């Protein structure tokens, strides 16, 4: 009996020592700060103030502040649900071919010389984030950087760009993009950086509806940017999350990418259908790499397959099938374009109404033309971080501290309250 008790005591001591060792294994792991946008949304949800407004989240909301399932997506879903041939087998490693092919035509154009010559490699990804990651990983492994592995990101940019490049051992550095004095494009400093950067540098460019500023180059400026990139042998890393969502016109929003391809700029494009199809949760994206020859494109695809296999093995099918249906069916495609016009049109109307309230009715100090000159989901208001915090803490208007607002969060029910709150904070009355 005494022997059995001693065995139990020794077993407990051993277990406690083992648990202690296991606990110490992770003691050095630092506590990471919460994601700023998700933290903002969580604070908004906990707020009981009846007039609270969430202008932080980058997701479309209808005029009643509700998520909107596009009618064309509902139709495509019904078709899939009633298709007896649908199964749940793995997709190919590079994705659903009918989807990736149609997605490439959407961004590059039906008459793209690169597509006609078989120089485009397209891979289905986990939305735009996955496309950015796979593109950055591919460059990290195979691009011949001139010196250190660096990628130039606009100042500011989507904050996740920094983490994505760091995770693949490419150092993110910034180039001037936003001018707070004009609340517009810092064009000349941008061009100067393109000229002074080492040859063959990687520059990440927002194809349209720049996130977070809503400030885009003009077509003339895009042309001059392409001139310098070609002269310096730089590589254009396009991120396109808002095609059609910016202006309401799919072709207009793809102009910069198509112009660069036509002029022979070395590039890749990261594409997302989260915003323009409202498929946030389905994570439908694509990476398109334009190669100089068809033979090179085949080698690029082989290596992308290896990278994709090691990370996600095979992409998810449902969202890709939905988008494939919409892109490849003429009637559904036309309906989708009308849905896009509905979303983009509502945001444009909110820009006009906010501008009118600030300039004509409230006569808010300052120039507010940037509200209507900017494009897409986001707008940089130009207010200070202190003013942004005051709006959140005192007016229950949730926005990022850099003054960025999501125009999709405004509607006919809350826009006056926001305009009045913004007016008060600008006048120092909040």
Buried (B, 14 or more C-beta within 10 A) or exposed (E): EEEEEEEEEEEEEEEEEEEEEEEEEEEEEEEEEEEEBEEBBEBBEEBEEEEBBBBBBBBBBBEEBEEBEBEBBEBBBEBBEEEEEEEEEEBBBBBBBBBBBBBBBBBBBEEBBBBEBEBBBBBBBBBBBBBBBBBBBBBBEEBEBBEEBBBBBBBBBBBBBBEBBEEBEBEBBBBBBBBEEEBBBBBEBBBBBBEEBEEBBBBBBBBBBBBBBBBBBEEEBBBBBBBBBBEBEBBBBBBBBBBBBBBBBBEEBBBBBBBBBBEEBBBBBBBBBBBBBBBBEBBBBBBBBBBEEEEBBEEBBEEBBEBBEEEBEBBBBBBBBBBBBBBBBEEBBEBBBEBBBBBBEBBBBBBEBBBBBBBEEBEBEEEBEBBBBBBBBBBBBBBBEEBBEBBBEEBBBBBBBBBBBBBBBBBEEBBBBBBBBBBBBBEEEB
